[in-house]
């Protein structure tokens, strides 16, 4: 799938550092905005609108962001988008109106809609196929570290300084995306990798460019993405309810809310490396993802019954571990199986499915929270998620079994660097 002949770990490190810094800024600002809305007495609909501002742009812009990621120089995209996001974030510092803040948050999400597929499509071009699980885990680790620091720091900073300092930190963090665009040697132009790591040897094994490719043409990938999206929609209502659950029902402080969120994000590190050590085939990855999705929904359901914040901690840890497995599984499978010239569109489509599902969940959460109690809303999300998981798990496991049997039956291409890997088996 057009992997490089030699892994360029310096580029992986730069991309990882940039993701850690930018993720920290993003989640710090998001935490601060949610807490400030709650402190100002904003209801569930305002919180839902803020969450939708982050989720909708990747869905609406998917047709253009994926094509840009495949056709335009990745360095140019990262630099221009990062600068634009920094400018928007600085503007948010001087805005106090809730609706104006939500509008500017929407512009920030438009930038994320472009940088996400651009960076995701770059990662498989940086490393060999056999190194992709490790590189994906490193990338997930970087994001988790940023998310681990951000919620607790956001809670503390809001308590001390209000909204302005977290937003300024977020503005500075976007410069990490600009720096990554300038420092990463691997570049994609016209859907192909360009840089010192792309050798004549690697070009020999590059597949013949496909005329068309769609995510749903690959049964394993499509089933995995649809199931993941369905479950995201089922449990995203918790993102609307959790700030009210922790602060209002369990009567905890903003700092405790931030620390709980950090426990989830930190545990994602465990899940990422757990999968990277067992990602021997795409079928094995799919099976691990199936089990993780079930555990995630079980954890959400159990959260609704906790008597105090202390009992929430192990459930947040469980959710973080399974979430780490799910994120790496999806990115690893797409990176392995999508043709190089369509990788940007593949990751953009995946992001659109995930964010679209989140948007549906946010709307449902806001509506349900207006009718049911906070605790009942969390319970309903967990039950609905479990039901969807049980209904759609069978197609995913069948696709994984089919992939495994075909991988064992078909001979690997002679001399291909990915010989024996499931990515060369048509689904």
C-alpha positions in Angstrom: 0.0 0.0 0.0 2.8 2.4 -0.9 4.6 2.3 2.5 8.1 3.6 2.6 11.1 1.2 2.4 12.7 2.7 5.6 10.8 4.1 8.5 11.4 7.8 9.1 11.0 8.0 12.9 12.1 11.6 13.1 9.0 12.6 11.2 6.9 10.4 13.4 8.3 12.1 16.5 7.6 15.6 15.1 4.1 14.7 14.2 3.6 13.1 17.6 4.9 16.2 19.5 2.7 18.5 17.3 -0.3 16.3 18.1 0.4 16.3 21.8 0.6 20.1 22.0 -2.3 20.8 19.7 -4.5 18.2 21.5 -3.7 19.7 24.8 -4.6 23.2 23.6 -7.9 21.9 22.0 -9.1 20.0 25.0 -8.0 22.6 27.4 -10.1 25.2 25.5 -13.0 22.8 25.2 -13.0 22.0 28.9 -12.8 25.7 29.7 -15.7 26.6 27.4 -17.9 23.9 28.8 -17.2 24.9 32.4 -17.7 28.6 31.7 -21.1 27.8 30.0 -22.1 25.8 33.0 -21.0 28.6 35.4 -23.0 31.2 33.4 -26.1 29.1 33.8 -26.3 27.9 30.2 -28.6 25.0 29.7 -28.1 21.7 27.9 -29.0 23.2 24.5 -26.0 25.7 24.7 -23.7 22.8 25.6 -25.1 20.8 22.8 -24.6 23.7 20.4 -20.9 24.0 21.4 -20.3 20.2 21.0 -22.1 20.4 17.6 -19.8 23.2 16.6 -16.9 20.8 16.9 -18.6 17.8 15.3 -20.5 19.2 12.2 -17.7 20.8 10.1 -15.8 17.6 9.4 -19.1 16.1 8.1 -20.1 19.0 6.0 -16.7 19.6 4.5 -15.7 15.9 3.9 -16.1 16.2 0.1 -13.4 18.9 0.0 -11.1 18.2 2.9 -10.3 14.7 1.7 -9.6 15.8 -1.8 -7.4 18.6 -0.6 -5.4 16.2 1.6 -4.8 14.0 -1.4 -4.1 16.7 -4.1 -2.4 19.6 -2.3 1.1 19.7 -0.8 0.6 18.5 2.8 3.1 21.1 4.1 1.1 24.0 2.6 -2.1 22.7 4.1 -0.7 22.3 7.6 1.0 25.7 7.7 -1.9 27.7 6.3 -4.5 25.9 8.4 -2.5 26.1 11.6 -2.0 29.9 11.2 -5.7 30.3 10.5 -6.7 28.4 13.6 -4.3 30.5 15.8 -5.9 33.7 14.5 -9.4 32.5 15.2 -8.5 31.4 18.7 -7.0 34.8 19.5 -10.2 36.4 18.3 -12.1 34.3 20.8 -10.2 35.9 23.6 -12.0 39.2 23.0 -15.5 37.7 22.6 -17.9 37.2 25.5 -21.2 36.5 23.7 -22.0 32.8 23.9 -23.3 32.5 20.3 -20.2 34.3 18.9 -18.0 31.9 20.8 -19.8 29.0 19.4 -19.5 30.5 15.9 -15.7 30.9 16.3 -15.5 27.4 17.7 -17.1 26.2 14.4 -14.3 27.9 12.5 -11.7 26.1 14.6 -13.4 22.8 13.8 -13.2 23.7 10.1 -9.4 23.8 10.5 -9.4 20.5 12.3 -11.5 19.0 9.5 -8.5 19.7 7.2 -5.5 18.9 9.5 -7.0 15.5 10.7 -7.0 13.7 7.3 -3.8 15.5 6.2 -1.8 14.2 9.2 -3.5 10.8 9.3 -2.6 10.2 5.6 1.0 11.2 6.2 1.6 8.6 8.9 1.6 5.5 6.7 3.9 7.2 4.3 6.5 7.7 7.1 6.9 4.1 8.1 7.1 0.5 6.8 4.0 -1.6 7.0 5.3 -3.6 9.9 6.1 -0.4 11.9 2.7 1.1 11.4 1.1 -0.4 14.6 3.9 1.1 16.7 3.8 4.4 14.9 0.0 4.5 15.3 0.4 3.8 19.0 2.9 6.6 19.4 0.6 9.0 17.6 -2.3 7.9 19.9 0.0 8.2 22.9 0.9 11.8 22.0 -2.8 12.7 21.6 -3.6 11.0 24.9 -0.8 12.9 26.7 -2.2 16.1 25.5 -5.7 15.2 26.5 -4.5 13.9 29.8 -3.0 17.2 30.8 -5.7 19.4 29.3 -8.8 18.7 31.3 -7.2 19.0 34.8 -5.2 22.1 33.6 -8.4 23.6 32.1 -10.3 23.1 35.3 -7.6 24.8 37.3 -7.1 27.7 34.9 -10.8 28.4 34.7 -11.0 28.5 38.5 -8.1 30.9 38.7 -8.3 33.1 35.5 -11.6 32.4 33.7 -11.7 31.7 30.0 -9.0 34.0 28.5 -5.9 32.2 29.6 -7.0 28.8 28.3 -7.9 30.3 24.9 -4.5 32.0 24.6 -2.8 28.7 25.3 -4.9 27.1 22.6 -3.9 29.8 20.2 -0.2 29.2 20.8 -0.7 25.4 20.5 -1.8 25.7 16.9 1.6 27.0 16.0 2.8 23.4 16.7 0.8 22.4 13.6 2.6 25.1 11.6 6.0 23.9 12.9 5.1 20.3 12.1 4.3 21.3 8.5 7.6 23.0 8.1 9.7 20.3 9.9 8.2 17.0 8.6 10.3 15.7 5.7 7.7 13.4 4.4 5.2 15.2 2.2 2.3 14.1 0.1 1.6 15.7 -3.3 -1.1 14.5 -5.5 -1.9 11.5 -3.2 1.7 10.2 -3.2 4.5 10.5 -0.7 7.5 12.7 -1.6 10.7 13.0 0.4 14.1 11.4 1.0 12.5 8.3 2.5 10.7 7.4 -0.9 13.3 5.3 -2.7 13.3 3.5 -6.1 12.9 0.3 -4.2 9.7 1.5 -2.6 8.4 2.7 -5.9 8.7 -0.8 -7.4 6.1 -2.2 -4.9 3.7 0.7 -5.2 0.3 -0.5 -6.5 -1.1 0.6 -9.8 -3.2 3.7 -9.1 -6.8 2.9 -8.7 -9.4 4.8 -10.9 -11.9 4.9 -8.1 -12.0 3.7 -4.5 -14.7 4.0 -1.9 -14.6 3.1 1.8 -17.6 0.8 1.5 -15.9 -1.3 -1.2 -13.8 -2.9 1.6 -16.3 -4.9 3.7 -14.1 -5.2 6.8 -13.3 -1.5 6.9 -16.8 -0.4 6.1 -18.4 -2.7 8.7 -15.9 -1.5 11.3 -16.5 2.2 10.6 -20.3 1.9 10.5 -20.4 0.0 13.8 -18.0 2.5 15.4 -20.1 5.4 14.2 -23.4 3.8 15.4 -21.9 3.3 18.9 -20.5 6.8 19.0 -24.0 8.1 18.2 -25.4 6.0 21.0 -23.0 7.1 23.8 -22.2 10.7 22.7 -25.2 11.9 24.7 -23.0 11.3 27.8 -20.7 14.2 26.6 -23.7 16.5 27.0 -24.7 15.1 30.4 -21.4 14.4 32.1 -20.6 18.0 33.1 -24.1 18.2 34.7 -23.7 14.7 36.2 -20.3 15.4 37.9 -21.0 19.0 38.9 -24.8 18.9 39.6 -25.7 15.3 40.6 -22.5 14.3 42.3 -21.7 17.8 43.6 -18.0 17.8 42.6 -15.7 20.7 41.7 -14.5 21.9 38.3 -11.0 20.4 39.2 -12.5 17.0 39.9 -14.4 17.1 36.6 -11.1 17.8 34.8 -9.3 15.1 36.7 -12.0 12.5 35.8 -11.7 13.4 32.2 -8.0 13.1 32.4 -8.3 9.6 33.9 -10.2 8.5 30.7 -7.7 10.2 28.4 -4.7 8.9 30.2 -6.0 5.3 30.1 -6.2 5.5 26.3 -2.4 5.0 26.4 -2.9 1.5 27.7 -5.4 0.7 25.0 -3.2 2.0 22.2 -0.2 -0.1 23.2 -2.3 -3.1 24.0 -3.6 -3.2 20.4 -0.2 -2.4 18.8 1.3 -5.5 20.3 -1.5 -7.7 19.0 -2.1 -6.1 15.6 -0.8 -9.1 13.6 -3.6 -9.1 11.1 -6.6 -6.9 10.2 -9.0 -9.6 11.4 -7.3 -9.7 14.8 -7.7 -5.9 15.0 -11.4 -6.1 14.1 -12.0 -8.7 16.8 -10.3 -6.6 19.5 -12.3 -3.5 18.4 -15.5 -5.5 18.7 -14.8 -6.5 22.3 -13.7 -3.0 23.2 -16.9 -1.5 21.9 -19.0 -3.8 24.1 -16.9 -2.9 27.2 -17.2 0.8 26.4 -21.0 0.6 26.4 -21.1 -1.5 29.5 -18.9 1.1 31.3 -21.3 3.9 30.3 -24.3 2.0 31.6 -22.5 1.3 34.9 -21.7 5.0 35.3 -25.4 5.9 35.7 -25.6 3.9 38.9 -22.6 5.3 40.8 -23.3 6.8 44.2 -20.2 9.1 44.3 -17.3 10.4 42.2 -14.8 7.9 43.6 -16.7 5.0 42.0 -16.5 6.7 38.6 -12.7 6.5 38.5 -12.4 2.8 37.5 -15.2 3.2 35.0 -13.4 6.1 33.4 -10.2 4.1 33.3 -12.0 1.2 31.6 -13.6 3.6 29.1 -10.2 5.1 28.3 -8.5 1.7 27.7 -11.3 0.6 25.3 -11.4 4.0 23.6 -7.6 3.7 23.0 -8.1 0.3 21.4 -10.9 1.6 19.2 -9.0 4.7 17.9 -5.8 2.9 17.0 -7.8 0.0 15.4 -9.7 2.3 13.1 -6.7 4.4 12.1 -4.4 1.3 11.7 -6.9 -0.5 9.5 -7.5 2.5 7.3 -3.8 3.2 7.0 -3.1 -0.4 5.9 -6.0 -0.9 3.5 -6.7 2.4 1.8 -4.8 3.0 -1.5 -2.1 5.7 -1.0 -3.7 8.0 -3.5 -7.1 7.9 -1.7 -5.8 7.9 1.9 -6.8 11.5 2.6 -10.3 10.9 1.4 -10.5 7.6 3.4 -9.5 9.4 6.7 -11.8 12.3 5.9 -14.7 10.0 5.4 -13.9 8.1 8.6 -13.7 11.4 10.4 -17.0 12.5 8.9 -18.7 9.3 10.0 -17.4 9.7 13.5 -18.2 13.4 13.8 -21.6 12.9 12.2 -22.4 10.2 14.7 -21.2 12.5 17.5 -23.5 15.2 16.2 -26.5 12.9 16.2 -25.6 11.8 19.8 -25.2 15.4 20.9 -28.6 16.4 19.6 -30.2 13.3 21.1 -28.5 14.0 24.4 -29.7 17.6 24.5 -33.3 16.5 23.8 -33.3 13.6 26.2 -31.6 15.7 28.9 -34.5 18.1 28.6 -37.0 15.3 29.3 -35.2 12.8 31.6 -33.0 13.3 34.6 -29.2 13.5 34.2 -28.7 10.0 35.6 -31.5 8.5 33.4 -29.9 10.1 30.3 -26.6 8.4 31.1 -28.3 5.1 31.6 -30.3 5.4 28.4 -27.1 6.1 26.4 -25.4 3.0 27.8 -28.4 0.7 27.2 -28.9 2.0 23.6 -25.2 1.5 22.9 -25.2 -2.1 24.2 -28.3 -2.9 22.0 -26.5 -1.5 18.9 -23.3 -3.4 19.7 -25.1 -6.7 20.1 -27.1 -6.2 16.9 -24.2 -5.1 14.6 -21.4 -7.2 16.2 -22.2 -10.2 14.1 -21.5 -8.5 10.7 -18.1 -7.3 12.0 -17.1 -10.7 13.3 -18.2 -12.3 10.0 -16.1 -9.9 8.0 -13.1 -10.6 10.3 -13.6 -14.4 9.9 -13.9 -14.0 6.1 -10.7 -11.9 6.1 -8.8 -14.4 8.1 -9.9 -17.4 5.9 -9.0 -15.5 2.7 -5.6 -14.5 4.1 -4.8 -18.1 4.7 -6.1 -19.3 1.4 -4.4 -16.9 -1.0 -0.7 -16.8 -1.7 1.2 -13.6 -1.1 2.7 -11.7 -4.0 6.3 -12.9 -4.5 8.8 -10.2 -3.5 6.2 -7.9 -2.1 7.3 -6.3 1.2 3.9 -6.8 2.6 3.7 -10.5 1.7 1.2 -12.4 3.8 -0.4 -9.2 5.2 -4.2 -9.1 5.1 -4.1 -5.7 3.4 -3.4 -7.3 0.0 -6.4 -9.6 0.2 -9.5 -8.0 -1.6 -12.4 -7.7 0.7 
